[in-house]
């Protein structure tokens, strides 16, 4: 049974930082592309970042490039998202996802709330 469990969300001030974690189980973690997605108020769930199976390939949405960093540890079945220089527009529910390809995720977790406010 595939399980993706996000943690690390919370409250941050503009300009601050948060780190998200995702624990994975029930599948061959090192074989899959891993994603971070988010759903901001009033919008559909959207792509944030992706990392390839070996960690060599990464891609970011324009809105977070240069501020967020995605990483993984295949030995620990773990995925992370380091978020710096946060803005209120980063507020939303962040989801960890997995995909067979780099085109779109096939499955995602329950999400963790990130709120950026003064």
C-alpha positions as CSV (number, residue, x, y, z in Angstrom):
1,X,0.0,0.0,0.0
2,X,1.5,3.3,-1.1
3,X,1.9,5.8,1.7
4,X,3.2,9.4,1.4
5,X,3.2,11.4,4.7
6,X,4.0,15.0,4.6
7,X,5.3,17.0,7.7
8,X,6.9,20.2,8.6
9,X,4.3,22.7,7.6
10,X,3.3,25.5,9.8
11,X,3.4,29.3,10.2
12,X,6.1,31.5,8.8
13,X,6.7,35.2,8.4
14,X,7.3,36.8,5.0
15,X,11.0,36.4,4.2
16,X,11.2,33.4,6.5
17,X,12.0,29.7,5.8
18,X,10.3,26.4,6.3
19,X,11.4,22.8,5.5
20,X,8.9,20.1,4.5
21,X,9.5,16.4,4.7
22,X,7.8,13.5,3.1
23,X,8.1,9.9,4.3
24,X,7.4,7.2,1.7
25,X,6.5,3.6,1.9
26,X,4.8,0.8,0.0
27,X,6.6,1.2,-3.3
28,X,10.1,1.2,-4.8
29,X,10.9,4.8,-3.9
30,X,14.2,5.0,-5.9
31,X,12.4,4.1,-9.1
32,X,10.0,7.1,-9.1
33,X,9.9,10.8,-9.9
34,X,8.9,12.6,-6.8
35,X,6.9,15.8,-6.8
36,X,5.9,18.7,-4.5
37,X,2.6,20.2,-5.3
38,X,0.5,22.8,-3.6
39,X,-3.0,24.1,-3.5
40,X,-3.4,27.7,-2.7
41,X,-6.7,29.3,-1.7
42,X,-9.1,29.5,-4.6
43,X,-6.9,27.6,-7.0
44,X,-6.4,24.1,-8.3
45,X,-3.6,21.9,-7.1
46,X,-0.4,23.0,-8.9
47,X,3.1,21.9,-9.6
48,X,5.9,23.2,-7.4
49,X,8.9,21.0,-8.0
50,X,10.1,17.6,-9.2
51,X,13.1,15.5,-8.7
52,X,14.2,12.5,-10.8
53,X,14.8,9.0,-9.4
54,X,18.6,9.5,-8.9
55,X,18.2,13.1,-7.8
56,X,20.2,14.5,-10.7
57,X,17.1,15.9,-12.5
58,X,15.2,18.7,-10.9
59,X,12.7,21.3,-12.2
60,X,10.8,24.1,-10.5
61,X,7.8,26.2,-11.2
62,X,8.8,29.8,-12.1
63,X,7.2,31.1,-9.0
64,X,9.5,29.2,-6.6
65,X,12.7,28.8,-8.7
66,X,15.7,30.2,-6.7
67,X,13.8,30.1,-3.4
68,X,12.8,26.5,-3.0
69,X,15.1,23.4,-3.2
70,X,13.8,19.8,-3.6
71,X,16.0,16.9,-2.5
72,X,15.7,13.2,-1.8
73,X,17.5,10.4,0.0
74,X,16.7,7.0,-1.6
75,X,18.3,5.1,1.3
76,X,15.8,6.7,3.7
77,X,12.8,6.8,1.3
78,X,12.6,10.5,2.1
79,X,11.8,13.7,0.2
80,X,12.3,17.2,1.3
81,X,11.4,20.7,0.2
82,X,13.4,23.6,1.6
83,X,11.5,26.9,1.2
84,X,13.3,30.2,1.7
85,X,12.2,33.8,1.2
86,X,8.6,32.9,1.7
87,X,5.8,35.2,0.6
88,X,2.1,35.2,1.5
89,X,1.5,33.8,-2.0
90,X,3.2,30.6,-0.9
91,X,0.4,29.9,1.6
92,X,-1.4,26.7,0.9
93,X,-1.5,23.0,1.4
94,X,1.6,21.3,0.2
95,X,1.5,17.7,-1.1
96,X,4.2,15.1,-1.8
97,X,3.6,13.1,-4.9
98,X,5.1,10.3,-6.9
99,X,5.0,9.7,-10.7
100,X,6.2,7.1,-13.2
101,X,7.2,10.0,-15.5
102,X,8.2,13.6,-15.2
103,X,5.0,14.7,-16.9
104,X,2.5,14.4,-14.0
105,X,2.2,12.8,-10.6
106,X,0.1,9.6,-10.2
107,X,-0.4,9.7,-6.5
108,X,-0.1,12.2,-3.6
109,X,-0.4,12.3,0.1
110,X,-2.8,14.1,2.4
111,X,-0.8,17.4,2.5
112,X,0.6,19.7,5.1
113,X,-0.6,23.3,5.6
114,X,1.9,26.2,5.1
115,X,0.8,29.7,6.1
116,X,2.9,32.8,5.5
117,X,1.6,35.8,7.2
118,X,2.9,38.8,9.3
